[in-house]
Amino acid sequence: MLNRNWRVEAGGEVFALKELVETGAEAARRSLAVMAAAGEAGVPVVSVVPGVGGESVTEVGGHFYYLARWVEGDHRRGPR
C-alpha cells in the first residue's frame, strides 16, 4: 500500500499513522483483513489498531487512514 506515514507517540506507545494515498479504502480494508488473518495464523505482521467502532480504516475530511503498531527496522525497497 502506498501512503503517507507519521510516527505517533501516545499513551506510552508508538504507532504508525498511515494516510492512504493511492490505495482505495475498500482495497485497504481487504489487505488489512488478510494481514490480520496471517497474524492469527502465526505469520509475523504489523498489527492494525482498530478505530473506536472497530473499523480498520477511518475517513476524516475525505481522507482515509489506518493506525498500526510501530515496528522498528528498515523498509526494504525494490524486488527481492
PESULHU-V764733 format. One record per residue. N is the residue number from 0. RES is the residue in one letter. PHI is phi as a letter, one per 30 degrees, with the letter a starting at -180 (none if undefined). PSI is psi in degrees with one decimal (NA if undefined). D_FIRST is the distance of its C-alpha to the first C-alpha in Angstrom with 1 decimal. Layout:
BEGIN
n->{N,N}
res->{RES,RES}
phi->{PHI,PHI}
psi->{PSI,PSI}
d_first->{D_FIRST,D_FIRST}
END
This chain:
BEGIN
n->{0,1,2,3,4,5,6,7,8,9,10,11,12,13,14,15,16,17,18,19,20,21,22,23,24,25,26,27,28,29,30,31,32,33,34,35,36,37,38,39,40,41,42,43,44,45,46,47,48,49,50,51,52,53,54,55,56,57,58,59,60,61,62,63,64,65,66,67,68,69,70,71,72,73,74,75,76,77,78,79}
res->{M,L,N,R,N,W,R,V,E,A,G,G,E,V,F,A,L,K,E,L,V,E,T,G,A,E,A,A,R,R,S,L,A,V,M,A,A,A,G,E,A,G,V,P,V,V,S,V,V,P,G,V,G,G,E,S,V,T,E,V,G,G,H,F,Y,Y,L,A,R,W,V,E,G,D,H,R,R,G,P,R}
phi->{none,c,a,c,b,b,c,b,c,a,h,i,c,b,b,c,c,b,c,d,c,c,c,d,d,d,d,d,e,d,d,d,d,d,d,d,d,d,d,d,d,j,d,d,b,d,c,d,c,d,d,e,d,j,d,d,b,c,c,b,h,i,c,c,b,b,c,b,d,d,b,d,k,c,d,d,c,i,d,b}
psi->{127.6,132.1,173.6,147.2,143.7,141.4,124.0,129.4,126.2,135.8,30.7,6.5,164.3,134.5,162.0,117.0,124.3,125.1,125.4,123.1,-50.2,4.3,129.5,158.9,-42.5,-42.0,-40.0,-42.3,-42.7,-45.4,-41.6,-33.6,-39.2,-42.5,-43.2,-42.6,-40.4,-41.8,-41.3,-25.6,0.8,1.3,130.8,107.5,162.1,134.8,132.4,138.9,116.8,153.4,178.9,-39.0,6.7,-0.2,149.3,-30.0,133.4,138.9,130.6,118.4,35.1,2.7,149.5,138.6,157.6,158.3,134.1,158.2,141.6,137.2,122.9,145.9,-174.3,145.2,122.2,133.8,148.3,176.0,145.8,NA}
d_first->{0.0,3.8,6.3,9.8,11.1,14.7,16.8,19.1,22.4,24.1,26.8,27.0,23.4,20.4,17.0,13.6,13.1,9.7,9.9,7.5,8.5,7.4,6.1,9.4,10.7,12.1,9.2,7.4,11.0,11.4,8.6,10.0,13.4,13.0,12.1,15.2,17.3,16.6,17.6,20.7,21.5,21.7,18.5,17.5,14.1,13.2,14.9,13.7,16.7,17.7,19.1,22.9,22.9,20.7,17.6,14.1,12.8,15.5,16.5,18.6,20.3,18.2,14.9,12.4,11.7,11.4,13.4,13.3,16.0,16.1,16.4,18.4,17.7,16.3,12.9,13.5,12.9,13.7,15.1,17.1}
END
